[in-house]
Amino acid sequence: MDGLWRQMDEYCERLGPGYWAEPLNALTNLAFLLAAWLMWRRSASVPLARVLCVVLAVIGVGSYLFHTHAQVWSAILDVVPILVYILLYVFAVNRDVWGMPVWLAVLGGLLFVPYAVLTVPLWQTLPVLGGSAGYVSVPVLIAIYALLLWRRFAQLARGLLIGVGLLMLSLTARSVDETFCAALPTGTHFLWHMLNAVMLGWMIEVYVRHIRAHPLEGPGRAR
């Protein structure tokens, strides 16, 4: 259990173990809370979107705790809500866009885990990604979904591809944090927070727009 309290130093901005050693990285997590609040207001009558908004807010809280405490336990709280968001979003698309029955939508969502684990070694061969390699499976999967859905739901597919672009920008900011550390003492990780908040909020918006444009489709919704 002592390992949970091990101090971590992952980002350029952190120069010591203090609570406010990463002020910019900590405070920019407000972007997640703002995105969650805005999308909560825009997602009335779409219950699963509301759940995604709650998880989005929890992502901000977990990331804040990590960038202030910087210990193993807070790193877990940083990562787990992101995984929950991904699994929930894949489930939502499987059920409400592809029209899968709930059990198959759940199974399809859970398959993200072995897919990500198996593909991480591939992304790790790209040296520029560094510690961000574990996230690359996400934009790749979104792009696959967008291409497969293009003929049926072009507007949704375009929205998903915009999400891919936003996520790739945020991953770039995360990946070059140490690279630009000498020139930019704050690093670039804070941009990952801000861009990622926009991207995750946008993905909820894409889902909400689709649900409202196609209210009677999917076995998980009323007919």
C-alpha positions in Angstrom: 0.0 0.0 0.0 2.9 2.3 0.5 3.4 2.4 -3.2 0.1 4.4 -3.5 1.8 7.3 -1.7 4.9 7.3 -3.9 5.7 10.8 -5.2 5.6 11.3 -9.0 7.3 13.9 -11.2 5.8 13.5 -14.7 5.6 17.0 -16.2 7.8 20.0 -17.0 6.0 22.4 -14.7 6.6 20.4 -11.5 9.9 21.3 -9.8 9.2 19.9 -6.4 6.8 17.9 -4.2 4.6 20.9 -3.1 0.9 21.0 -3.5 1.0 24.0 -5.9 4.1 22.9 -7.8 2.0 22.7 -10.9 -0.3 25.7 -10.7 -1.1 26.0 -14.4 -1.6 22.2 -14.8 -3.8 22.2 -11.8 -6.0 25.2 -12.5 -6.6 24.5 -16.2 -8.6 21.5 -15.0 -11.4 24.1 -14.6 -11.8 23.7 -18.3 -13.3 20.2 -17.8 -15.8 21.5 -15.2 -16.8 24.4 -17.6 -17.2 22.0 -20.5 -19.3 19.6 -18.3 -21.5 22.5 -17.1 -22.1 23.8 -20.6 -22.9 20.4 -22.0 -25.2 19.6 -19.0 -27.2 22.7 -20.0 -27.3 21.5 -23.6 -28.1 17.8 -23.0 -31.5 18.0 -21.3 -33.7 14.9 -22.2 -30.7 12.9 -23.2 -29.9 10.9 -20.0 -26.7 9.1 -21.2 -25.3 12.5 -22.3 -26.0 13.8 -18.8 -24.0 10.8 -17.4 -21.1 11.7 -19.7 -21.2 15.3 -18.4 -20.9 14.0 -14.8 -17.9 11.8 -15.8 -16.4 14.8 -17.7 -16.5 16.8 -14.4 -15.0 13.9 -12.5 -12.1 13.8 -15.1 -11.4 17.4 -14.1 -11.4 16.6 -10.4 -9.2 13.6 -10.8 -6.7 15.5 -12.9 -6.6 18.3 -10.4 -5.9 15.9 -7.6 -3.0 14.4 -9.7 -1.4 17.7 -10.5 -1.6 18.9 -6.9 -0.7 15.7 -5.0 1.3 14.0 -7.7 1.2 10.5 -6.1 0.3 7.1 -7.4 -3.2 7.1 -5.9 -4.0 10.5 -7.5 -2.6 9.2 -10.8 -5.2 6.4 -10.7 -8.0 8.9 -10.0 -6.7 10.8 -13.0 -6.8 7.9 -15.5 -9.8 5.9 -14.4 -12.5 8.5 -15.2 -11.0 8.9 -18.7 -11.4 5.2 -19.2 -14.9 5.3 -17.9 -15.8 8.1 -20.3 -14.4 6.2 -23.3 -16.2 3.0 -22.4 -19.5 4.9 -21.8 -19.2 6.8 -25.1 -18.4 3.7 -27.1 -21.5 2.0 -25.5 -23.6 5.0 -26.3 -22.6 5.0 -30.0 -23.0 1.2 -30.2 -26.5 1.3 -28.7 -27.9 4.5 -30.1 -26.2 4.9 -33.4 -25.4 1.3 -34.6 -28.6 0.1 -32.9 -27.1 -2.8 -31.1 -29.0 -4.5 -28.3 -27.7 -3.4 -24.8 -25.7 -6.6 -24.1 -23.9 -6.3 -27.4 -23.3 -2.6 -27.0 -21.8 -3.3 -23.5 -19.6 -6.1 -25.0 -18.4 -3.8 -27.8 -17.5 -1.1 -25.3 -15.5 -3.5 -23.1 -13.6 -4.7 -26.1 -11.9 -1.3 -26.2 -9.7 -2.5 -23.3 -8.0 -5.4 -25.1 -7.9 -3.4 -28.3 -6.0 -0.6 -26.5 -3.7 -3.0 -24.8 -2.8 -4.8 -28.0 -2.2 -1.6 -30.0 -0.2 0.4 -27.5 3.1 -1.4 -28.5 2.5 -0.3 -32.0 2.1 3.4 -31.1 5.1 3.1 -28.8 7.3 2.6 -31.9 6.6 6.2 -32.7 9.2 8.1 -30.6 7.5 11.5 -30.8 4.5 10.2 -28.8 6.4 9.4 -25.6 4.1 8.8 -22.7 1.0 9.6 -24.8 1.2 6.4 -26.8 -1.4 4.8 -24.6 -4.0 7.4 -25.8 -3.5 7.0 -29.6 -5.9 4.0 -29.8 -8.7 6.5 -29.0 -8.5 8.8 -32.0 -7.9 5.8 -34.3 -11.0 4.1 -33.0 -13.1 7.3 -33.4 -11.8 7.7 -37.0 -12.8 4.0 -37.8 -16.3 4.6 -36.4 -16.6 7.8 -38.4 -15.5 6.2 -41.7 -17.9 3.2 -41.1 -20.8 5.5 -40.3 -20.2 8.1 -43.1 -22.8 6.7 -45.5 -25.5 6.3 -42.9 -24.9 9.4 -40.8 -22.6 11.9 -42.6 -23.2 14.7 -40.1 -22.3 12.5 -37.2 -19.3 11.2 -38.9 -18.0 14.7 -39.6 -18.5 15.6 -36.0 -16.5 12.5 -34.9 -13.7 13.5 -37.3 -13.6 17.0 -35.8 -13.2 15.2 -32.4 -10.3 13.3 -33.9 -8.6 16.5 -35.0 -9.1 18.1 -31.6 -7.8 15.0 -29.8 -4.7 14.9 -32.0 -4.0 18.5 -31.2 -4.3 17.9 -27.5 -2.1 14.7 -27.7 0.5 16.8 -29.5 0.5 19.3 -26.6 0.8 16.4 -24.1 3.6 14.7 -26.0 5.9 17.8 -26.4 5.7 18.9 -22.8 9.2 17.8 -21.9 10.6 18.7 -25.4 9.8 22.4 -24.9 10.6 22.5 -21.2 13.8 24.5 -21.5 12.2 27.2 -23.7 8.8 27.1 -21.9 9.2 26.5 -18.1 5.4 25.9 -17.7 5.6 23.1 -20.3 2.6 22.4 -22.7 0.6 19.9 -20.6 -1.9 22.6 -19.6 -2.8 22.8 -23.3 -3.7 19.1 -23.2 -6.2 19.9 -20.5 -7.8 22.8 -22.3 -8.0 21.1 -25.7 -9.1 17.8 -24.2 -11.9 19.6 -22.3 -13.1 21.1 -25.6 -12.8 17.7 -27.4 -14.7 15.8 -24.7 -17.4 18.4 -24.5 -17.6 18.4 -28.3 -18.0 14.6 -28.4 -21.0 14.9 -26.1 -22.4 17.6 -28.4 -22.0 15.3 -31.4 -23.9 12.5 -29.6 -26.7 14.9 -28.4 -27.2 16.3 -31.9 -27.5 12.8 -33.3 -30.0 11.7 -30.7 -32.2 14.7 -31.3 -32.0 14.3 -35.1 -32.9 10.6 -34.9 -35.0 10.2 -31.7 -36.7 6.9 -32.6 -33.7 4.9 -33.5 -31.8 2.3 -31.4 -33.1 -0.4 -29.1 -32.1 1.5 -26.0 -34.5 4.4 -26.7 -38.2 4.8 -26.6 -40.1 4.3 -29.9 
